[in-house]
Amino acid sequence: MQTSRYAAGTALVIGASVVTAAALLYPAMVGLKTVSASSSTQAVSTQFGPLTADDRSFVVKVRLAGLWEFPAGQMGEQKGTTEAVKTAGAHLIKGHTDLDTTVRAIAPQLGITLPNQPTPQQQGFLTTLSATSGTDFDTKFANILRLTHGQIFTAIAKIRTTTKNTLVRQLADQANDTVLDHITVMEKTGLVNFDQIVIDETASPTINPNDTIAPSPNPGDPTLIVTPTATASLPPATSYPSS
């Protein structure tokens, strides 16, 4: 009975999180699956190669990922009840600090305005994690982050394959390595429900499109810097135990 209750509880957690995952990933996936001559004609010329609407969307989505996954990582470090969960939180902090540094460097060169706040769906996601504690937090943290990273992994591959812009290609390379690392540490918590992950990754989104749009910064607002209060070197994810 205890195992059944745990499995049911985890399934509910993952089911509730699919809306957030869809908010992050579905628009990008649709755009990437329909790359066509129309997309190419809408590209603008830069010294780094053509920049398409899909390229712009990808850069913004990497920025948005850091705006909510960085504080999620801080919660993992502070609220996790196991060393594996705390380790996963530390990897989120380090990974998105580095990615955000890259995004903030290339965005002005590509003429892309970056958001300073996550989308409403992503903000709600952080609220969900903030409201939990103990083992309930551990389970939600591991499964929600594993779900979102698994889906964005595919989007990164599409951009890496289709972009003709060298800066976007370099960002995709870095994002690929970072996301794979984050998938690994989430799985090493021993809390991921893989059966439910498969179901949720193929679920059709039912969300308000407006909730996938981040608030635009006011003209002249400084760009928010995603950075930890203190940095520490992290050993490879593969060095951590699975439980």
Secondary structure, 3 states (H helix, E strand, C coil): CHHHHHHHHHHHHHHHHHHHHHHHHHHHHHHHHCCCHHHHHCCECCCCCCECHHHHHHHHHHHHHHHHHHHHHHHHHHHCCCHHHHHHHHHHHHHHHHHHHHHHHHHHHHCCCCCCCCCHHHHHHHHHHHCCCHHHHHHHHHHHHHHHHHHHHHHHHHHHHHCCCHHHHHHHHHHHHHHHHHHHHHHCCCCCCHHHHHHHHCCCCCCCHHHHCCCCCCCCCCCCCCCCCCCCCCCCHHHCCCC
